[in-house]
Amino acid sequence: MCSFFLSSGAKVGNDWWLKKWTDFNGAADPNVTLKSFDNTAYIYTNDGQGTELIANTMPFTSLIFNPFATGKSDLTVSATSTLDEDFRNETFYYLGIYAAFGASVVLANNLQSLTTLVGALFASRRLHTKLLNAVMYSPLRFFETTPIGRILNRFSKDIENIDSAVMDSVHYFINQIIQAATIITVIGSVAPVFLLATPFIAISYIIVAKRYLETSRELKRFESTTRSPTYAQFSETLAGVCTIRAYGQEERFADMNKIKVDGNHKPFFYVWAANRWLCLRTDLISAIVVLCAGLAVVFTGIPAGWAALCISYSLDFTNALLWTVRMHAEMEMNMNSVERVEEYSGIEQEPPAIIESNRPDPSWPSQGAIQVKDVSIRYAPELPDVLKNVSFAIRPHEKVAVVGRTGAGKSTLSLAFFRILPISSGSIHIDGVDINQIGLFDLRSRLTIIPQDPVLFTGTLRSNLDPLEQNDDQTLWEALKRVHFLESMQQQATAENDEKLITIEDSTVASSVVATDVGSGITLDYTVTENGGNFSQGQRQLLCLARSLIQRNKVIFLDEATASVDNETDAKIQGTIRKEFADSTIICIAHRLRTVIDYDKILVLDKGQVLEFGSPLDLIEKSNVGAFRSMCEETGEFEELVEIARIASANGKFKANNY
Ligand SMILES: Nc1ncnc2c1ncn2[C@@H]1O[C@H](COP(=O)(O)OP(=O)(O)OP(=O)(O)O)[C@@H](O)[C@H]1O
């Protein structure tokens, strides 16, 4: 009679568990052996003539044994419920391990994501700051030789890549490598003969990956370099849209844009073609891996479960391999952005902003005496000198006009004072301080320039006049009034709408221009659009002049500051300059000789050299060969200019020119 007790759900799971069972059965009937292999239990009897398998379980299933069906009804096999207890304990034990694995995977994943994100943010911020500083403090030459599109590309696409893509690709690349290595290890440990195939797999991988990486890296670089001209062309087109329309060239510019966009998209298309190429190769390698795994399984004769594991892992290998190569390429391509941003951190920099050991007195320059000695300047080391051994001296509070033909070097001279261009030889002293020996911040913050092209920033009147918010509203309004900006706005508003009566209030509270209609009123919060686009060129120059009035520096450069205003406004502004800057040294670059004929001195430049330097009257009365004299003659108002110069000389400077 056979008795077999096994409660339902009991499973044969591992050797240890089964060993106990076997012992138990062995004790019950020495002719019965119970073996376990690969999660399957086998019951054998030995009738003295040989061993016979009489029952077996399915893998991971309960032992179902019907002794009558086997014809071994005299067989006694017994098992007790202690097996269930063991099984239950072990199940919980392994479930616990499994849960712990799950929890650690979740934790590790989160930790990894956190580290990646924080690391990426930190790295990206550092790189961005480095790039910004490098560009901000680069010399003028850098901007002249570097297309704006290229700089924009660094700050937009490259920084975006570093922000979001670089760390992701590094992260996935490492994951994929671990996955591929794990697969090889698992298959290798189950069927070690498989390891014989790994050199072949490694070599194939290296060949395919190398080819793909080289191609895709070049394609990506090509894509990046073709993007900059696209940006440049686009921004140029936007800036010159009026001219383009005026000449009816819209279509040509649109075509140019299409060509550039096409050029930029071509490499993108080829990147995907290369991707397909890669897929084919990795599929091939993976097929060989599956074949090798299959052969290894067959020839080592490992149990079915392990064999299945090997094969299913080898199938996963295709994906792991493909993504390892892809992520490797992606990582390298994204690293191009890091390389490109890093490249800019090595660009030439301007001298230091502050030299602690040599800071000028806070009141410097208090007089405005200037000594220029043998100054030569060039725009680049490979270019010829633009200013050649220029020497002159200006006494405190003197008003000096710099005149000369186009290209004579007038604007370059003002750049030399601000050290926008480095002085290649000679020196400039202001109130006895060699400007080459002090920091750029100290130098530039003590001088004022009103450039040929007035620069305004998007914001408000207030933010443009007083960006550091160091002055009260009253001062700002005063400055606007003195440069006749308010008048100009009033005229404009009146012209726009006669019914909107604009008045200039002189109230001490704000001295604001208030319109009866709020819509046309001007306040210090009046919007200034990009580049001051909502003001005329002349109004922009007036605003720059107002800004310099507020600064009240002792040395002022006017680079054709009133070139874009009408004669009447020019006369008013000149009056303001004479009054407001009476105590300052003024160096004024001018084309309208009438504007500067009553200045203290005239400096005539020609081809970067000083031709004449002296009082206007002295120069104008020079014999016929005088350069200034012939310039005055060319104006067609020679007599008038001579008259003004004479009155100015007789009555004291800055009084004759009443227009
Ligand atoms: N960015 C530059 N790079 C190279 N050379 C330049 C650059 N700017 C000006 N130059 C050269 O320097 C010389 C002097 O130019 P600058 O602008 O100082 O003349 P300018 O007298 O102010 O002329 P304008 O009256 O037309 O403003 C010119 O011959 C010009 O070719």
The ligand as an SDF file (V2000), in Angstrom:
LIG
                    3D

 31 33  0  0  0  0  0  0  0  0999 V2000
   37.5590   96.9540  -36.9410 N   0  0  0  0  0  0  0  0  0  0  0  0
   38.5500   97.3270  -37.7270 C   0  0  0  0  0  0  0  0  0  0  0  0
   39.4470   96.4220  -38.1570 N   0  0  0  0  0  0  0  0  0  0  0  0
   40.4540   96.7950  -38.9390 C   0  0  0  0  0  0  0  0  0  0  0  0
   40.6620   98.0540  -39.3480 N   0  0  0  0  0  0  0  0  0  0  0  0
   39.7980   98.9940  -38.9700 C   0  0  0  0  0  0  0  0  0  0  0  0
   38.6920   98.6750  -38.1200 C   0  0  0  0  0  0  0  0  0  0  0  0
   37.9980   99.8020  -37.8820 N   0  0  0  0  0  0  0  0  0  0  0  0
   38.6420  100.7840  -38.5470 C   0  0  0  0  0  0  0  0  0  0  0  0
   39.7020  100.2920  -39.1850 N   0  0  0  0  0  0  0  0  0  0  0  0
   40.6510  101.0630  -39.9710 C   0  0  0  0  0  0  0  0  0  0  0  0
   41.1660  102.0890  -39.1690 O   0  0  0  0  0  0  0  0  0  0  0  0
   41.2320  103.2950  -39.8910 C   0  0  0  0  0  0  0  0  0  0  0  0
   40.6610  104.4180  -39.0610 C   0  0  0  0  0  0  0  0  0  0  0  0
   39.2810  104.1600  -38.8110 O   0  0  0  0  0  0  0  0  0  0  0  0
   38.4250  105.1020  -37.8840 P   0  0  0  0  0  0  0  0  0  0  0  0
   37.0980  104.4850  -37.7030 O   0  0  0  0  0  0  0  0  0  0  0  0
   39.2060  105.4440  -36.6790 O   0  0  0  0  0  0  0  0  0  0  0  0
   38.3120  106.3570  -38.8330 O   0  0  0  0  0  0  0  0  0  0  0  0
   37.5030  107.6910  -38.5900 P   0  0  0  0  0  0  0  0  0  0  0  0
   38.4580  108.7990  -38.8080 O   0  0  0  0  0  0  0  0  0  0  0  0
   36.8100  107.6690  -37.2830 O   0  0  0  0  0  0  0  0  0  0  0  0
   36.4700  107.6030  -39.7730 O   0  0  0  0  0  0  0  0  0  0  0  0
   34.9680  108.1790  -39.8210 P   0  0  0  0  0  0  0  0  0  0  0  0
   35.0600  109.6510  -39.8400 O   0  0  0  0  0  0  0  0  0  0  0  0
   34.4380  107.6260  -41.0830 O   0  0  0  0  0  0  0  0  0  0  0  0
   34.2560  107.6400  -38.6090 O   0  0  0  0  0  0  0  0  0  0  0  0
   40.4760  103.0810  -41.1850 C   0  0  0  0  0  0  0  0  0  0  0  0
   41.4240  103.1200  -42.2210 O   0  0  0  0  0  0  0  0  0  0  0  0
   39.8990  101.7180  -41.1090 C   0  0  0  0  0  0  0  0  0  0  0  0
   40.1750  101.0000  -42.2790 O   0  0  0  0  0  0  0  0  0  0  0  0
  1  2  1  0
  2  3  1  0
  2  7  2  0
  3  4  2  0
  4  5  1  0
  5  6  2  0
  6  7  1  0
  6 10  1  0
  7  8  1  0
  8  9  2  0
  9 10  1  0
 10 11  1  0
 11 12  1  0
 11 30  1  0
 12 13  1  0
 13 14  1  0
 13 28  1  0
 14 15  1  0
 15 16  1  0
 16 17  2  0
 16 18  1  0
 16 19  1  0
 19 20  1  0
 20 21  2  0
 20 22  1  0
 20 23  1  0
 23 24  1  0
 24 25  2  0
 24 26  1  0
 24 27  1  0
 28 29  1  0
 28 30  1  0
 30 31  1  0
M  END
$$$$
